[in-house]
Amino acid sequence: SHRLTPRDTLSLSGTGQRTTQFDGRLETTLWSGTAIWTSQIARRTNVSVSARHQAQTGTSSFNESALLATLNMTF
């Protein structure tokens, strides 16, 4: 666990979308969720970690997960 401080930011978002083809028989549903945590670890240095998951069902189904870490230093 990690306790958030004034130097931390946590963002959560989620979306959903449903698409139906013209003939009404084909339907696609897409769900997506993202979490981003950013922290200032030094005076001019920030670290960020983001995680995303997407799932689609319908004509072309898939599941996708991604994890990204970033270190930003200002000189």
NUTORVO-747142 format. One record per residue: x, y, z of N, C-alpha, C in turn. Coordinates in steps of 0.1 Angstrom, whole numbers, padded with zeros to 4 digits, always signed. Last residue first. Layout:
% NUTORVO-747142
XYZXYZXYZ
...
% end
This chain:
% NUTORVO-747142
+0161+0196-0162+0174+0201-0159+0174+0216-0160
+0138+0173-0150+0139+0186-0156+0153+0191-0152
+0128+0140-0156+0137+0149-0149+0139+0161-0157
+0106+0114-0153+0107+0127-0159+0116+0136-0151
+0098+0082-0160+0106+0090-0151+0109+0103-0159
+0071+0059-0163+0078+0071-0169+0086+0078-0157
+0056+0029-0172+0063+0037-0162+0072+0047-0168
+0027+0011-0181+0037+0021-0185+0043+0028-0173
+0009-0016-0192+0015-0010-0180+0027-0001-0185
-0021-0030-0205-0008-0023-0207-0004-0016-0194
-0041-0054-0221-0037-0048-0208-0023-0041-0211
-0070-0064-0239-0056-0058-0239-0053-0052-0226
-0089-0087-0257-0086-0081-0244-0072-0076-0245
-0114-0088-0284-0100-0088-0278-0100-0083-0264
-0133-0096-0313-0132-0095-0298-0117-0095-0294
-0151-0084-0337-0137-0087-0335-0134-0085-0320
-0179-0084-0333-0173-0089-0345-0159-0092-0344
-0178-0088-0298-0186-0086-0310-0179-0092-0322
-0160-0070-0273-0168-0082-0277-0176-0078-0290
-0131-0059-0258-0141-0057-0268-0147-0070-0271
-0114-0042-0232-0120-0055-0236-0131-0051-0247
-0085-0029-0218-0096-0027-0227-0101-0041-0230
-0067-0012-0192-0073-0025-0197-0084-0022-0206
-0037+0003-0181-0049+0004-0189-0054-0010-0192
-0018+0022-0159-0022+0009-0162-0035+0011-0170
+0012+0041-0152-0002+0040-0157-0005+0026-0161
+0032+0061-0132+0029+0047-0135+0014+0047-0140
+0059+0084-0129+0045+0081-0132+0043+0067-0136
+0079+0107-0111+0077+0093-0116+0062+0091-0119
+0099+0136-0114+0086+0130-0112+0086+0116-0118
+0121+0160-0103+0120+0146-0108+0106+0141-0104
+0131+0182-0089+0128+0183-0104+0126+0170-0110
+0131+0173-0062+0127+0187-0066+0123+0188-0080
+0116+0140-0062+0127+0149-0059+0122+0163-0064
+0092+0128-0068+0101+0121-0059+0114+0129-0055
+0060+0133-0072+0072+0141-0073+0082+0134-0063
+0040+0109-0090+0045+0114-0077+0058+0122-0080
+0010+0096-0103+0022+0104-0105+0027+0109-0092
-0009+0070-0117-0004+0076-0105+0009+0083-0108
-0038+0062-0134-0025+0068-0135-0021+0074-0122
-0058+0038-0150-0054+0044-0137-0040+0050-0139
-0086+0031-0171-0072+0036-0170-0070+0041-0155
-0106+0010-0191-0104+0016-0178-0089+0019-0177
-0132+0002-0215-0118+0007-0212-0117+0013-0199
-0151-0018-0237-0149-0012-0223-0135-0009-0221
-0172-0021-0264-0159-0018-0260-0159-0012-0246
-0192-0041-0284-0191-0034-0271-0176-0033-0267
-0211-0044-0313-0197-0044-0308-0198-0036-0295
-0233-0064-0333-0231-0054-0322-0217-0056-0316
-0253-0071-0360-0239-0071-0355-0238-0060-0345
-0279-0065-0367-0276-0078-0363-0262-0079-0356
-0286-0041-0379-0291-0044-0365-0287-0057-0360
-0277-0032-0403-0287-0042-0403-0292-0046-0390
-0256-0014-0394-0269-0009-0400-0280-0019-0401
-0243-0023-0362-0243-0022-0376-0256-0018-0382
-0238-0006-0331-0247-0016-0339-0245-0013-0353
-0217-0003-0303-0220+0001-0317-0228-0010-0324
-0210+0011-0272-0217+0000-0279-0221+0005-0293
-0186+0018-0247-0192+0021-0260-0198+0009-0267
-0173+0032-0218-0179+0021-0225-0186+0026-0237
-0145+0041-0196-0155+0044-0207-0161+0031-0212
-0129+0056-0168-0134+0044-0175-0144+0049-0186
-0102+0066-0147-0112+0068-0157-0117+0055-0164
-0083+0081-0122-0090+0069-0126-0101+0073-0136
-0053+0093-0108-0064+0096-0117-0070+0082-0122
-0035+0108-0083-0041+0095-0087-0053+0098-0096
-0005+0123-0073-0017+0124-0080-0022+0111-0085
+0016+0136-0046+0010+0125-0054-0003+0129-0061
+0023+0155-0029+0031+0154-0041+0026+0143-0050
+0007+0153-0007+0004+0164-0016+0012+0164-0028
+0003+0116-0008+0008+0129-0001+0004+0140-0011
-0011+0084-0002-0009+0096-0010-0006+0108-0002
+0005+0055+0008-0003+0067+0013+0000+0079+0004
+0003+0023-0004+0010+0036-0005+0001+0047-0001
+0008-0012+0000+0000+0000+0000+0009+0012+0000
% end
